[in-house]
């Protein structure tokens, strides 16, 4: 069975009879005023989330630098003074 999806074809008439062609099924139960209020753009949540993201990124970078610095210092001290390291244990 070949279907004709044009605006004036038999499938369009079937859709009208079933109530699918009208835009009534698409409307939500929210009032227009409420919908406009919900769709208002706000920059504050995005700015807040971006700041939190960058602060966490900075904190992990700082922690990583300290961890690498201490690891490097430990490696240098153990490498330069292996006898001292063995005596202190």
Short mmCIF file of the C-alpha atoms (twelve columns), coordinates in Angstrom:
data_MODEL
# 
_entry.id   MODEL 
# 
loop_
_atom_site.group_PDB 
_atom_site.id 
_atom_site.type_symbol 
_atom_site.label_atom_id 
_atom_site.label_alt_id 
_atom_site.label_comp_id 
_atom_site.label_asym_id 
_atom_site.label_seq_id 
_atom_site.Cartn_x 
_atom_site.Cartn_y 
_atom_site.Cartn_z 
_atom_site.pdbx_PDB_model_num 
ATOM 1  C CA . UNK A 1  0.000   0.000  0.000  1 
ATOM 2  C CA . UNK A 2  1.456   3.305  -1.088 1 
ATOM 3  C CA . UNK A 3  0.771   6.197  1.233  1 
ATOM 4  C CA . UNK A 4  0.277   9.729  0.006  1 
ATOM 5  C CA . UNK A 5  1.655   12.137 2.592  1 
ATOM 6  C CA . UNK A 6  0.804   15.299 0.700  1 
ATOM 7  C CA . UNK A 7  -1.392  17.936 2.328  1 
ATOM 8  C CA . UNK A 8  -4.413  17.068 0.220  1 
ATOM 9  C CA . UNK A 9  -3.961  13.297 -0.099 1 
ATOM 10 C CA . UNK A 10 -6.062  10.543 1.510  1 
ATOM 11 C CA . UNK A 11 -3.608  10.169 4.413  1 
ATOM 12 C CA . UNK A 12 -4.172  13.818 5.297  1 
ATOM 13 C CA . UNK A 13 -7.924  13.208 5.499  1 
ATOM 14 C CA . UNK A 14 -7.350  10.167 7.739  1 
ATOM 15 C CA . UNK A 15 -5.123  12.242 9.998  1 
ATOM 16 C CA . UNK A 16 -7.790  14.935 10.270 1 
ATOM 17 C CA . UNK A 17 -10.417 12.348 11.210 1 
ATOM 18 C CA . UNK A 18 -8.129  10.910 13.922 1 
ATOM 19 C CA . UNK A 19 -7.419  14.385 15.291 1 
ATOM 20 C CA . UNK A 20 -3.746  14.339 14.435 1 
ATOM 21 C CA . UNK A 21 -3.793  17.197 11.938 1 
ATOM 22 C CA . UNK A 22 -4.949  19.874 14.375 1 
ATOM 23 C CA . UNK A 23 -2.458  21.607 16.631 1 
ATOM 24 C CA . UNK A 24 -4.546  21.003 19.764 1 
ATOM 25 C CA . UNK A 25 -2.601  17.887 20.764 1 
ATOM 26 C CA . UNK A 26 0.642   19.893 20.771 1 
ATOM 27 C CA . UNK A 27 -0.407  22.450 23.383 1 
ATOM 28 C CA . UNK A 28 0.806   22.024 26.939 1 
ATOM 29 C CA . UNK A 29 -1.211  22.587 30.092 1 
ATOM 30 C CA . UNK A 30 1.065   25.441 31.193 1 
ATOM 31 C CA . UNK A 31 -0.371  28.903 30.779 1 
ATOM 32 C CA . UNK A 32 1.233   31.291 28.304 1 
ATOM 33 C CA . UNK A 33 2.439   33.627 31.087 1 
ATOM 34 C CA . UNK A 34 4.032   30.741 32.948 1 
ATOM 35 C CA . UNK A 35 5.676   29.494 29.760 1 
ATOM 36 C CA . UNK A 36 7.150   32.926 29.037 1 
ATOM 37 C CA . UNK A 37 8.504   33.112 32.576 1 
ATOM 38 C CA . UNK A 38 10.081  29.659 32.264 1 
ATOM 39 C CA . UNK A 39 11.673  30.533 28.938 1 
ATOM 40 C CA . UNK A 40 13.366  33.697 30.210 1 
ATOM 41 C CA . UNK A 41 17.116  33.534 29.673 1 
ATOM 42 C CA . UNK A 42 19.270  33.797 32.762 1 
ATOM 43 C CA . UNK A 43 23.040  34.027 32.636 1 
ATOM 44 C CA . UNK A 44 23.709  33.572 36.349 1 
ATOM 45 C CA . UNK A 45 23.415  29.733 36.492 1 
ATOM 46 C CA . UNK A 46 25.769  29.337 33.526 1 
ATOM 47 C CA . UNK A 47 28.283  31.803 34.988 1 
ATOM 48 C CA . UNK A 48 28.139  30.056 38.359 1 
ATOM 49 C CA . UNK A 49 28.684  26.616 36.825 1 
ATOM 50 C CA . UNK A 50 31.549  27.899 34.688 1 
ATOM 51 C CA . UNK A 51 33.272  29.476 37.700 1 
ATOM 52 C CA . UNK A 52 32.904  26.274 39.705 1 
ATOM 53 C CA . UNK A 53 34.355  24.302 36.790 1 
ATOM 54 C CA . UNK A 54 37.378  26.590 36.415 1 
ATOM 55 C CA . UNK A 55 38.001  26.703 40.180 1 
ATOM 56 C CA . UNK A 56 37.975  22.903 40.354 1 
ATOM 57 C CA . UNK A 57 40.266  22.737 37.340 1 
ATOM 58 C CA . UNK A 58 42.669  25.202 38.988 1 
ATOM 59 C CA . UNK A 59 42.559  23.330 42.303 1 
ATOM 60 C CA . UNK A 60 43.437  20.028 40.644 1 
ATOM 61 C CA . UNK A 61 46.255  21.710 38.696 1 
ATOM 62 C CA . UNK A 62 47.708  23.215 41.872 1 
ATOM 63 C CA . UNK A 63 47.419  19.900 43.699 1 
ATOM 64 C CA . UNK A 64 49.088  18.165 40.774 1 
ATOM 65 C CA . UNK A 65 51.964  20.660 40.771 1 
ATOM 66 C CA . UNK A 66 52.505  20.209 44.507 1 
ATOM 67 C CA . UNK A 67 52.354  16.434 44.169 1 
ATOM 68 C CA . UNK A 68 54.831  16.474 41.278 1 
ATOM 69 C CA . UNK A 69 57.068  18.911 43.134 1 
ATOM 70 C CA . UNK A 70 57.210  16.777 46.268 1 
ATOM 71 C CA . UNK A 71 57.708  13.647 44.185 1 
ATOM 72 C CA . UNK A 72 60.546  15.295 42.289 1 
ATOM 73 C CA . UNK A 73 62.146  16.571 45.508 1 
ATOM 74 C CA . UNK A 74 61.916  13.116 47.075 1 
ATOM 75 C CA . UNK A 75 63.427  11.512 43.969 1 
ATOM 76 C CA . UNK A 76 66.315  13.980 43.876 1 
ATOM 77 C CA . UNK A 77 67.099  13.602 47.566 1 
ATOM 78 C CA . UNK A 78 67.000  9.818  47.434 1 
ATOM 79 C CA . UNK A 79 69.063  9.825  44.226 1 
ATOM 80 C CA . UNK A 80 71.713  12.197 45.589 1 
ATOM 81 C CA . UNK A 81 71.977  10.717 49.039 1 
ATOM 82 C CA . UNK A 82 71.233  6.997  48.835 1 
ATOM 83 C CA . UNK A 83 73.465  6.182  51.799 1 
ATOM 84 C CA . UNK A 84 71.691  8.747  53.990 1 
ATOM 85 C CA . UNK A 85 68.341  7.375  52.901 1 
ATOM 86 C CA . UNK A 86 69.310  3.823  53.853 1 
ATOM 87 C CA . UNK A 87 70.638  4.872  57.282 1 
ATOM 88 C CA . UNK A 88 67.507  6.792  58.216 1 
ATOM 89 C CA . UNK A 89 65.217  3.856  57.571 1 
# 
